Amino acid sequence: NLVEEQTKTDEFYGRYIDDICMTWNRSEEELRKLLDDANTWHPNIKLDYKIGYSLPFLDVQ
Protein backbone atom coordinates (compact mmCIF):
# COMPACT_ATOMS: atom_id res chain seq x y z
CA ASN A 1 0.00 0.00 0.00
CA LEU A 2 1.02 3.64 -0.27
CA VAL A 3 2.11 4.05 3.36
CA GLU A 4 4.27 0.92 3.23
CA GLU A 5 5.90 2.09 -0.01
CA GLN A 6 6.76 5.46 1.56
CA THR A 7 8.10 3.85 4.75
CA LYS A 8 10.44 1.56 2.80
CA THR A 9 12.19 4.50 1.16
CA ASP A 10 12.13 7.00 4.05
CA GLU A 11 9.92 9.38 2.11
CA PHE A 12 7.15 11.62 3.39
CA TYR A 13 3.47 10.65 3.47
CA GLY A 14 0.89 12.91 5.09
CA ARG A 15 -2.86 13.19 5.02
CA TYR A 16 -5.66 15.31 6.40
CA ILE A 17 -9.28 14.15 6.01
CA ASP A 18 -9.40 13.38 2.26
CA ASP A 19 -6.15 15.09 1.16
CA ILE A 20 -2.87 13.22 0.80
CA CYS A 21 0.60 14.60 0.10
CA MET A 22 3.72 12.55 -0.42
CA THR A 23 7.24 12.68 -1.78
CA TRP A 24 8.56 10.23 -4.36
CA ASN A 25 12.17 9.74 -5.41
CA ARG A 26 11.72 6.98 -7.95
CA SER A 27 10.58 7.36 -11.56
CA GLU A 28 7.38 9.13 -12.51
CA GLU A 29 6.37 6.00 -14.43
CA GLU A 30 6.59 3.92 -11.22
CA LEU A 31 4.53 6.51 -9.35
CA ARG A 32 1.80 6.58 -11.99
CA LYS A 33 1.71 2.76 -12.00
CA LEU A 34 1.35 2.66 -8.19
CA LEU A 35 -1.40 5.31 -8.15
CA ASP A 36 -3.28 3.74 -11.05
CA ASP A 37 -3.07 0.39 -9.29
CA ALA A 38 -4.29 2.00 -6.04
CA ASN A 39 -7.41 3.11 -7.91
CA THR A 40 -8.38 -0.56 -8.30
CA TRP A 41 -8.18 -1.42 -4.58
CA HIS A 42 -11.74 -0.37 -3.74
CA PRO A 43 -14.66 0.19 -6.13
CA ASN A 44 -16.00 3.24 -4.24
CA ILE A 45 -12.70 5.09 -3.73
CA LYS A 46 -11.13 7.10 -6.55
CA LEU A 47 -7.75 8.82 -6.26
CA ASP A 48 -7.25 11.99 -8.27
CA TYR A 49 -3.61 12.99 -8.35
CA LYS A 50 -1.33 15.71 -9.59
CA ILE A 51 2.39 15.25 -10.05
CA GLY A 52 4.66 18.28 -9.82
CA TYR A 53 7.28 20.18 -7.90
CA SER A 54 4.95 22.34 -5.82
CA LEU A 55 2.59 21.20 -3.11
CA PRO A 56 -1.00 22.43 -3.16
CA PHE A 57 -2.25 21.02 0.16
CA LEU A 58 -5.18 22.20 2.27
CA ASP A 59 -5.75 25.04 -0.23
CA VAL A 60 -2.23 26.40 0.37
CA GLN A 61 0.63 26.28 -2.11
PDB file with SEQRES, HELIX, SHEET and CRYST1 records, atoms N, CA, C and O in Angstrom:
SEQRES   1 A   61  ASN LEU VAL GLU GLU GLN THR LYS THR ASP GLU PHE TYR          
SEQRES   2 A   61  GLY ARG TYR ILE ASP ASP ILE CYS MET THR TRP ASN ARG          
SEQRES   3 A   61  SER GLU GLU GLU LEU ARG LYS LEU LEU ASP ASP ALA ASN          
SEQRES   4 A   61  THR TRP HIS PRO ASN ILE LYS LEU ASP TYR LYS ILE GLY          
SEQRES   5 A   61  TYR SER LEU PRO PHE LEU ASP VAL GLN                          
HELIX    1 AA1 LEU A    2  LYS A    8  1                                   7    
HELIX    2 AA2 GLU A   28  ALA A   38  1                                  11    
SHEET    1 AA1 2 TYR A  13  TYR A  16  0                                        
SHEET    2 AA1 2 ASP A  19  MET A  22 -1                                        
CRYST1    1.000    1.000    1.000  90.00  90.00  90.00 P 1           1          
ATOM      1  N   ASN A   1       0.828  -1.193   0.000  1.00  0.00           N  
ATOM      2  CA  ASN A   1       0.000   0.000   0.000  1.00  0.00           C  
ATOM      3  C   ASN A   1       0.868   1.251   0.000  1.00  0.00           C  
ATOM      4  O   ASN A   1       2.089   1.158   0.129  1.00  0.00           O  
ATOM      5  N   LEU A   2       0.260   2.399  -0.141  1.00  0.00           N  
ATOM      6  CA  LEU A   2       1.024   3.645  -0.271  1.00  0.00           C  
ATOM      7  C   LEU A   2       1.886   3.942   0.946  1.00  0.00           C  
ATOM      8  O   LEU A   2       3.038   4.351   0.802  1.00  0.00           O  
ATOM      9  N   VAL A   3       1.347   3.743   2.134  1.00  0.00           N  
ATOM     10  CA  VAL A   3       2.106   4.049   3.355  1.00  0.00           C  
ATOM     11  C   VAL A   3       3.313   3.129   3.462  1.00  0.00           C  
ATOM     12  O   VAL A   3       4.404   3.587   3.802  1.00  0.00           O  
ATOM     13  N   GLU A   4       3.143   1.855   3.181  1.00  0.00           N  
ATOM     14  CA  GLU A   4       4.268   0.918   3.233  1.00  0.00           C  
ATOM     15  C   GLU A   4       5.341   1.289   2.218  1.00  0.00           C  
ATOM     16  O   GLU A   4       6.531   1.216   2.527  1.00  0.00           O  
ATOM     17  N   GLU A   5       4.942   1.683   1.018  1.00  0.00           N  
ATOM     18  CA  GLU A   5       5.899   2.094  -0.006  1.00  0.00           C  
ATOM     19  C   GLU A   5       6.718   3.295   0.470  1.00  0.00           C  
ATOM     20  O   GLU A   5       7.932   3.333   0.273  1.00  0.00           O  
ATOM     21  N   GLN A   6       6.065   4.268   1.090  1.00  0.00           N  
ATOM     22  CA  GLN A   6       6.762   5.460   1.562  1.00  0.00           C  
ATOM     23  C   GLN A   6       7.689   5.127   2.727  1.00  0.00           C  
ATOM     24  O   GLN A   6       8.775   5.697   2.827  1.00  0.00           O  
ATOM     25  N   THR A   7       7.284   4.222   3.600  1.00  0.00           N  
ATOM     26  CA  THR A   7       8.101   3.846   4.750  1.00  0.00           C  
ATOM     27  C   THR A   7       9.373   3.133   4.301  1.00  0.00           C  
ATOM     28  O   THR A   7      10.435   3.346   4.887  1.00  0.00           O  
ATOM     29  N   LYS A   8       9.284   2.309   3.293  1.00  0.00           N  
ATOM     30  CA  LYS A   8      10.441   1.556   2.797  1.00  0.00           C  
ATOM     31  C   LYS A   8      11.549   2.477   2.311  1.00  0.00           C  
ATOM     32  O   LYS A   8      12.726   2.136   2.426  1.00  0.00           O  
ATOM     33  N   THR A   9      11.200   3.619   1.780  1.00  0.00           N  
ATOM     34  CA  THR A   9      12.188   4.500   1.161  1.00  0.00           C  
ATOM     35  C   THR A   9      12.431   5.777   1.959  1.00  0.00           C  
ATOM     36  O   THR A   9      13.047   6.714   1.452  1.00  0.00           O  
ATOM     37  N   ASP A  10      11.956   5.822   3.192  1.00  0.00           N  
ATOM     38  CA  ASP A  10      12.135   7.001   4.053  1.00  0.00           C  
ATOM     39  C   ASP A  10      11.638   8.286   3.395  1.00  0.00           C  
ATOM     40  O   ASP A  10      12.277   9.332   3.506  1.00  0.00           O  
ATOM     41  N   GLU A  11      10.518   8.205   2.721  1.00  0.00           N  
ATOM     42  CA  GLU A  11       9.922   9.381   2.110  1.00  0.00           C  
ATOM     43  C   GLU A  11       8.772   9.867   2.978  1.00  0.00           C  
ATOM     44  O   GLU A  11       8.416   9.232   3.970  1.00  0.00           O  
ATOM     45  N   PHE A  12       8.197  10.995   2.596  1.00  0.00           N  
ATOM     46  CA  PHE A  12       7.149  11.618   3.395  1.00  0.00           C  
ATOM     47  C   PHE A  12       5.777  11.235   2.871  1.00  0.00           C  
ATOM     48  O   PHE A  12       5.541  11.236   1.662  1.00  0.00           O  
ATOM     49  N   TYR A  13       4.874  10.908   3.785  1.00  0.00           N  
ATOM     50  CA  TYR A  13       3.472  10.654   3.470  1.00  0.00           C  
ATOM     51  C   TYR A  13       2.657  11.359   4.535  1.00  0.00           C  
ATOM     52  O   TYR A  13       2.850  11.110   5.725  1.00  0.00           O  
ATOM     53  N   GLY A  14       1.757  12.228   4.131  1.00  0.00           N  
ATOM     54  CA  GLY A  14       0.894  12.913   5.090  1.00  0.00           C  
ATOM     55  C   GLY A  14      -0.519  13.000   4.556  1.00  0.00           C  
ATOM     56  O   GLY A  14      -0.739  13.018   3.345  1.00  0.00           O  
ATOM     57  N   ARG A  15      -1.472  13.055   5.467  1.00  0.00           N  
ATOM     58  CA  ARG A  15      -2.860  13.190   5.023  1.00  0.00           C  
ATOM     59  C   ARG A  15      -3.662  13.971   6.045  1.00  0.00           C  
ATOM     60  O   ARG A  15      -3.325  14.020   7.228  1.00  0.00           O  
ATOM     61  N   TYR A  16      -4.727  14.578   5.561  1.00  0.00           N  
ATOM     62  CA  TYR A  16      -5.663  15.306   6.403  1.00  0.00           C  
ATOM     63  C   TYR A  16      -7.036  15.133   5.776  1.00  0.00           C  
ATOM     64  O   TYR A  16      -7.270  15.594   4.658  1.00  0.00           O  
ATOM     65  N   ILE A  17      -7.931  14.484   6.474  1.00  0.00           N  
ATOM     66  CA  ILE A  17      -9.275  14.148   6.007  1.00  0.00           C  
ATOM     67  C   ILE A  17      -9.168  13.413   4.661  1.00  0.00           C  
ATOM     68  O   ILE A  17      -8.813  12.235   4.642  1.00  0.00           O  
ATOM     69  N   ASP A  18      -9.466  14.077   3.542  1.00  0.00           N  
ATOM     70  CA  ASP A  18      -9.400  13.382   2.257  1.00  0.00           C  
ATOM     71  C   ASP A  18      -8.289  13.909   1.350  1.00  0.00           C  
ATOM     72  O   ASP A  18      -8.323  13.682   0.141  1.00  0.00           O  
ATOM     73  N   ASP A  19      -7.307  14.611   1.918  1.00  0.00           N  
ATOM     74  CA  ASP A  19      -6.154  15.091   1.157  1.00  0.00           C  
ATOM     75  C   ASP A  19      -4.923  14.290   1.554  1.00  0.00           C  
ATOM     76  O   ASP A  19      -4.714  13.995   2.731  1.00  0.00           O  
ATOM     77  N   ILE A  20      -4.114  13.944   0.566  1.00  0.00           N  
ATOM     78  CA  ILE A  20      -2.865  13.222   0.800  1.00  0.00           C  
ATOM     79  C   ILE A  20      -1.750  13.991   0.119  1.00  0.00           C  
ATOM     80  O   ILE A  20      -1.936  14.500  -0.987  1.00  0.00           O  
ATOM     81  N   CYS A  21      -0.600  14.083   0.758  1.00  0.00           N  
ATOM     82  CA  CYS A  21       0.595  14.597   0.099  1.00  0.00           C  
ATOM     83  C   CYS A  21       1.728  13.624   0.380  1.00  0.00           C  
ATOM     84  O   CYS A  21       1.788  13.010   1.445  1.00  0.00           O  
ATOM     85  N   MET A  22       2.618  13.492  -0.586  1.00  0.00           N  
ATOM     86  CA  MET A  22       3.716  12.552  -0.418  1.00  0.00           C  
ATOM     87  C   MET A  22       4.871  12.935  -1.322  1.00  0.00           C  
ATOM     88  O   MET A  22       4.685  13.593  -2.346  1.00  0.00           O  
ATOM     89  N   THR A  23       6.071  12.513  -0.931  1.00  0.00           N  
ATOM     90  CA  THR A  23       7.240  12.679  -1.784  1.00  0.00           C  
ATOM     91  C   THR A  23       7.516  11.354  -2.477  1.00  0.00           C  
ATOM     92  O   THR A  23       7.078  10.297  -2.024  1.00  0.00           O  
ATOM     93  N   TRP A  24       8.249  11.426  -3.580  1.00  0.00           N  
ATOM     94  CA  TRP A  24       8.560  10.227  -4.357  1.00  0.00           C  
ATOM     95  C   TRP A  24       9.891  10.452  -5.046  1.00  0.00           C  
ATOM     96  O   TRP A  24      10.049  11.429  -5.779  1.00  0.00           O  
ATOM     97  N   ASN A  25      10.843   9.572  -4.827  1.00  0.00           N  
ATOM     98  CA  ASN A  25      12.170   9.739  -5.411  1.00  0.00           C  
ATOM     99  C   ASN A  25      12.488   8.720  -6.495  1.00  0.00           C  
ATOM    100  O   ASN A  25      13.612   8.670  -6.995  1.00  0.00           O  
ATOM    101  N   ARG A  26      11.516   7.922  -6.852  1.00  0.00           N  
ATOM    102  CA  ARG A  26      11.715   6.981  -7.950  1.00  0.00           C  
ATOM    103  C   ARG A  26      11.122   7.575  -9.226  1.00  0.00           C  
ATOM    104  O   ARG A  26      10.756   8.750  -9.243  1.00  0.00           O  
ATOM    105  N   SER A  27      11.023   6.803 -10.268  1.00  0.00           N  
ATOM    106  CA  SER A  27      10.583   7.357 -11.559  1.00  0.00           C  
ATOM    107  C   SER A  27       9.103   7.744 -11.536  1.00  0.00           C  
ATOM    108  O   SER A  27       8.303   7.192 -10.780  1.00  0.00           O  
ATOM    109  N   GLU A  28       8.775   8.707 -12.387  1.00  0.00           N  
ATOM    110  CA  GLU A  28       7.381   9.130 -12.511  1.00  0.00           C  
ATOM    111  C   GLU A  28       6.524   7.979 -13.036  1.00  0.00           C  
ATOM    112  O   GLU A  28       5.361   7.841 -12.656  1.00  0.00           O  
ATOM    113  N   GLU A  29       7.097   7.162 -13.900  1.00  0.00           N  
ATOM    114  CA  GLU A  29       6.370   6.000 -14.431  1.00  0.00           C  
ATOM    115  C   GLU A  29       5.974   5.039 -13.304  1.00  0.00           C  
ATOM    116  O   GLU A  29       4.852   4.533 -13.284  1.00  0.00           O  
ATOM    117  N   GLU A  30       6.901   4.789 -12.362  1.00  0.00           N  
ATOM    118  CA  GLU A  30       6.588   3.917 -11.223  1.00  0.00           C  
ATOM    119  C   GLU A  30       5.494   4.522 -10.348  1.00  0.00           C  
ATOM    120  O   GLU A  30       4.623   3.808  -9.851  1.00  0.00           O  
ATOM    121  N   LEU A  31       5.541   5.832 -10.163  1.00  0.00           N  
ATOM    122  CA  LEU A  31       4.528   6.509  -9.355  1.00  0.00           C  
ATOM    123  C   LEU A  31       3.156   6.401 -10.009  1.00  0.00           C  
ATOM    124  O   LEU A  31       2.174   6.066  -9.346  1.00  0.00           O  
ATOM    125  N   ARG A  32       3.086   6.681 -11.291  1.00  0.00           N  
ATOM    126  CA  ARG A  32       1.802   6.577 -11.993  1.00  0.00           C  
ATOM    127  C   ARG A  32       1.259   5.150 -11.935  1.00  0.00           C  
ATOM    128  O   ARG A  32       0.056   4.952 -11.768  1.00  0.00           O  
ATOM    129  N   LYS A  33       2.138   4.158 -12.071  1.00  0.00           N  
ATOM    130  CA  LYS A  33       1.705   2.760 -11.997  1.00  0.00           C  
ATOM    131  C   LYS A  33       1.136   2.453 -10.616  1.00  0.00           C  
ATOM    132  O   LYS A  33       0.086   1.819 -10.508  1.00  0.00           O  
ATOM    133  N   LEU A  34       1.819   2.895  -9.559  1.00  0.00           N  
ATOM    134  CA  LEU A  34       1.347   2.662  -8.191  1.00  0.00           C  
ATOM    135  C   LEU A  34      -0.007   3.332  -7.963  1.00  0.00           C  
ATOM    136  O   LEU A  34      -0.918   2.710  -7.418  1.00  0.00           O  
ATOM    137  N   LEU A  35      -0.146   4.582  -8.373  1.00  0.00           N  
ATOM    138  CA  LEU A  35      -1.397   5.305  -8.150  1.00  0.00           C  
ATOM    139  C   LEU A  35      -2.539   4.747  -8.994  1.00  0.00           C  
ATOM    140  O   LEU A  35      -3.677   4.669  -8.530  1.00  0.00           O  
ATOM    141  N   ASP A  36      -2.242   4.363 -10.216  1.00  0.00           N  
ATOM    142  CA  ASP A  36      -3.280   3.744 -11.050  1.00  0.00           C  
ATOM    143  C   ASP A  36      -3.705   2.407 -10.459  1.00  0.00           C  
ATOM    144  O   ASP A  36      -4.889   2.068 -10.474  1.00  0.00           O  
ATOM    145  N   ASP A  37      -2.754   1.654  -9.943  1.00  0.00           N  
ATOM    146  CA  ASP A  37      -3.067   0.387  -9.286  1.00  0.00           C  
ATOM    147  C   ASP A  37      -3.898   0.637  -8.027  1.00  0.00           C  
ATOM    148  O   ASP A  37      -4.840  -0.104  -7.748  1.00  0.00           O  
ATOM    149  N   ALA A  38      -3.551   1.676  -7.269  1.00  0.00           N  
ATOM    150  CA  ALA A  38      -4.295   2.002  -6.043  1.00  0.00           C  
ATOM    151  C   ALA A  38      -5.758   2.313  -6.350  1.00  0.00           C  
ATOM    152  O   ALA A  38      -6.628   2.093  -5.508  1.00  0.00           O  
ATOM    153  N   ASN A  39      -6.026   2.814  -7.528  1.00  0.00           N  
ATOM    154  CA  ASN A  39      -7.409   3.111  -7.912  1.00  0.00           C  
ATOM    155  C   ASN A  39      -8.246   1.857  -8.136  1.00  0.00           C  
ATOM    156  O   ASN A  39      -9.460   1.955  -8.317  1.00  0.00           O  
ATOM    157  N   THR A  40      -7.631   0.698  -8.127  1.00  0.00           N  
ATOM    158  CA  THR A  40      -8.375  -0.555  -8.301  1.00  0.00           C  
ATOM    159  C   THR A  40      -8.621  -1.266  -6.972  1.00  0.00           C  
ATOM    160  O   THR A  40      -9.295  -2.296  -6.947  1.00  0.00           O  
ATOM    161  N   TRP A  41      -8.093  -0.743  -5.875  1.00  0.00           N  
ATOM    162  CA  TRP A  41      -8.176  -1.424  -4.583  1.00  0.00           C  
ATOM    163  C   TRP A  41      -9.581  -1.437  -3.998  1.00  0.00           C  
ATOM    164  O   TRP A  41      -9.933  -2.370  -3.275  1.00  0.00           O  
ATOM    165  N   HIS A  42     -10.385  -0.435  -4.289  1.00  0.00           N  
ATOM    166  CA  HIS A  42     -11.742  -0.374  -3.743  1.00  0.00           C  
ATOM    167  C   HIS A  42     -12.653   0.272  -4.783  1.00  0.00           C  
ATOM    168  O   HIS A  42     -12.309   1.316  -5.337  1.00  0.00           O  
ATOM    169  N   PRO A  43     -13.802  -0.329  -5.055  1.00  0.00           N  
ATOM    170  CA  PRO A  43     -14.657   0.195  -6.128  1.00  0.00           C  
ATOM    171  C   PRO A  43     -15.271   1.566  -5.839  1.00  0.00           C  
ATOM    172  O   PRO A  43     -15.657   2.267  -6.776  1.00  0.00           O  
ATOM    173  N   ASN A  44     -15.371   1.963  -4.581  1.00  0.00           N  
ATOM    174  CA  ASN A  44     -16.003   3.240  -4.236  1.00  0.00           C  
ATOM    175  C   ASN A  44     -15.008   4.351  -3.923  1.00  0.00           C  
ATOM    176  O   ASN A  44     -15.416   5.462  -3.583  1.00  0.00           O  
ATOM    177  N   ILE A  45     -13.720   4.075  -4.030  1.00  0.00           N  
ATOM    178  CA  ILE A  45     -12.699   5.086  -3.733  1.00  0.00           C  
ATOM    179  C   ILE A  45     -11.919   5.379  -5.008  1.00  0.00           C  
ATOM    180  O   ILE A  45     -11.403   4.469  -5.658  1.00  0.00           O  
ATOM    181  N   LYS A  46     -11.840   6.667  -5.357  1.00  0.00           N  
ATOM    182  CA  LYS A  46     -11.133   7.104  -6.554  1.00  0.00           C  
ATOM    183  C   LYS A  46     -10.083   8.125  -6.159  1.00  0.00           C  
ATOM    184  O   LYS A  46     -10.402   9.135  -5.531  1.00  0.00           O  
ATOM    185  N   LEU A  47      -8.830   7.870  -6.523  1.00  0.00           N  
ATOM    186  CA  LEU A  47      -7.753   8.818  -6.264  1.00  0.00           C  
ATOM    187  C   LEU A  47      -7.575   9.722  -7.477  1.00  0.00           C  
ATOM    188  O   LEU A  47      -7.391   9.239  -8.594  1.00  0.00           O  
ATOM    189  N   ASP A  48      -7.627  11.018  -7.260  1.00  0.00           N  
ATOM    190  CA  ASP A  48      -7.252  11.994  -8.273  1.00  0.00           C  
ATOM    191  C   ASP A  48      -5.900  12.526  -7.847  1.00  0.00           C  
ATOM    192  O   ASP A  48      -5.724  12.909  -6.691  1.00  0.00           O  
ATOM    193  N   TYR A  49      -4.946  12.556  -8.755  1.00  0.00           N  
ATOM    194  CA  TYR A  49      -3.611  12.985  -8.351  1.00  0.00           C  
ATOM    195  C   TYR A  49      -3.028  13.985  -9.337  1.00  0.00           C  
ATOM    196  O   TYR A  49      -3.398  14.047 -10.509  1.00  0.00           O  
ATOM    197  N   LYS A  50      -2.097  14.761  -8.800  1.00  0.00           N  
ATOM    198  CA  LYS A  50      -1.335  15.710  -9.590  1.00  0.00           C  
ATOM    199  C   LYS A  50       0.125  15.482  -9.241  1.00  0.00           C  
ATOM    200  O   LYS A  50       0.478  15.341  -8.070  1.00  0.00           O  
ATOM    201  N   ILE A  51       0.964  15.448 -10.251  1.00  0.00           N  
ATOM    202  CA  ILE A  51       2.393  15.245 -10.052  1.00  0.00           C  
ATOM    203  C   ILE A  51       3.094  16.537 -10.430  1.00  0.00           C  
ATOM    204  O   ILE A  51       2.866  17.075 -11.514  1.00  0.00           O  
ATOM    205  N   GLY A  52       3.948  17.041  -9.543  1.00  0.00           N  
ATOM    206  CA  GLY A  52       4.659  18.277  -9.822  1.00  0.00           C  
ATOM    207  C   GLY A  52       5.692  18.574  -8.758  1.00  0.00           C  
ATOM    208  O   GLY A  52       5.993  17.740  -7.904  1.00  0.00           O  
ATOM    209  N   TYR A  53       6.226  19.776  -8.828  1.00  0.00           N  
ATOM    210  CA  TYR A  53       7.279  20.184  -7.904  1.00  0.00           C  
ATOM    211  C   TYR A  53       6.799  21.162  -6.847  1.00  0.00           C  
ATOM    212  O   TYR A  53       7.584  21.597  -6.005  1.00  0.00           O  
ATOM    213  N   SER A  54       5.518  21.515  -6.878  1.00  0.00           N  
ATOM    214  CA  SER A  54       4.948  22.342  -5.816  1.00  0.00           C  
ATOM    215  C   SER A  54       3.909  21.507  -5.096  1.00  0.00           C  
ATOM    216  O   SER A  54       3.514  20.443  -5.570  1.00  0.00           O  
ATOM    217  N   LEU A  55       3.473  21.994  -3.954  1.00  0.00           N  
ATOM    218  CA  LEU A  55       2.587  21.204  -3.114  1.00  0.00           C  
ATOM    219  C   LEU A  55       1.332  21.972  -2.759  1.00  0.00           C  
ATOM    220  O   LEU A  55       1.303  22.664  -1.741  1.00  0.00           O  
ATOM    221  N   PRO A  56       0.284  21.865  -3.579  1.00  0.00           N  
ATOM    222  CA  PRO A  56      -0.997  22.428  -3.161  1.00  0.00           C  
ATOM    223  C   PRO A  56      -1.632  21.473  -2.156  1.00  0.00           C  
ATOM    224  O   PRO A  56      -2.014  20.359  -2.516  1.00  0.00           O  
ATOM    225  N   PHE A  57      -1.746  21.896  -0.908  1.00  0.00           N  
ATOM    226  CA  PHE A  57      -2.248  21.023   0.159  1.00  0.00           C  
ATOM    227  C   PHE A  57      -3.065  21.868   1.109  1.00  0.00           C  
ATOM    228  O   PHE A  57      -2.592  22.900   1.583  1.00  0.00           O  
ATOM    229  N   LEU A  58      -4.278  21.449   1.393  1.00  0.00           N  
ATOM    230  CA  LEU A  58      -5.184  22.198   2.266  1.00  0.00           C  
ATOM    231  C   LEU A  58      -5.387  23.617   1.745  1.00  0.00           C  
ATOM    232  O   LEU A  58      -5.424  24.568   2.525  1.00  0.00           O  
ATOM    233  N   ASP A  59      -5.518  23.759   0.434  1.00  0.00           N  
ATOM    234  CA  ASP A  59      -5.748  25.042  -0.235  1.00  0.00           C  
ATOM    235  C   ASP A  59      -4.610  26.036  -0.045  1.00  0.00           C  
ATOM    236  O   ASP A  59      -4.825  27.243  -0.154  1.00  0.00           O  
ATOM    237  N   VAL A  60      -3.412  25.554   0.235  1.00  0.00           N  
ATOM    238  CA  VAL A  60      -2.226  26.403   0.373  1.00  0.00           C  
ATOM    239  C   VAL A  60      -1.170  25.856  -0.578  1.00  0.00           C  
ATOM    240  O   VAL A  60      -1.037  24.642  -0.736  1.00  0.00           O  
ATOM    241  N   GLN A  61      -0.420  26.755  -1.210  1.00  0.00           N  
ATOM    242  CA  GLN A  61       0.634  26.278  -2.107  1.00  0.00           C  
ATOM    243  C   GLN A  61       1.961  26.830  -1.678  1.00  0.00           C  
ATOM    244  O   GLN A  61       2.980  26.545  -2.307  1.00  0.00           O  
TER     245      GLN A  61                                                      
END                                                                             
